[in-house]
Amino acid sequence: MCDHNAIIDRYTVAHQLNEALNAIEFMRKDVENGEDADPAMWIFLASILDNLCLAWHRRFYGPDDIRKESQEDFELKTVSVPNWGGRFQLVEIAASHPAVDLQLSRQKIDQDTVFAYLHAAEDALTNLLSKVENGLFDSCGTMSLGSGFEPILENLCLAWHLRYLSCMEISKMDPTAKMELASWLPRWQWNLRLIPAEEEL
């Protein structure tokens, strides 16, 4: 459990959130220019998630703490995803919901759909970054800080699971199915694990 008198390190958290924003921008460009966008998405989503995990797990770390961190601890933090909101579940990379037609996996991704969810993730990330920089999360508040991370991860999950559907097809989807997919965290890295948000590494 975290110390409720602890103060987060704004610079450390903001740095990782900015890195995640940069990764979203690189992903957008790569998907736009790439012939085979699936591998690019997979790699960039893993990178974005690394930064989100580090922003969370290092939230009380100053520069000296980061310098003392072992490579093993660093790697553990990047693959340990806090279950913000408690709804997320880890699924295999090829997991498919009954609401998504498996035949679509042979098609090209729908860039408009991917970009719409990336934009939503980017907005949520920018909003969180602004609050961190303005000191709104200086005190611990695991629940309130976690609520800022949750919509980012939800939109990244949707960008992946719905990448073959058009916006029109998604608008006809059962809202319950869409909510489930927003909580399905794919194994963008083989050793990814989902942990309780309160768990301290």
Secondary structure, DSSP 8 states (H G I E B T S, - for coil): ---TT-B--HHHHHHHHHHHHHHHHHHHHHHHH-SSHHHHHHHHHHHHHHHHHHHHHTTT--HHHHHH--HHHHHHHHHEEE-GGG--EEE-TT---TTS-GGGGGS---HHHHHHHHHHHHHHHHHHHHHHHTTTT-B--HHHHHHHHHHHHHHHHHHHHTTTS-HHHHHTS-HHHHHHHHTEEE-SSTT-EEE-TT---
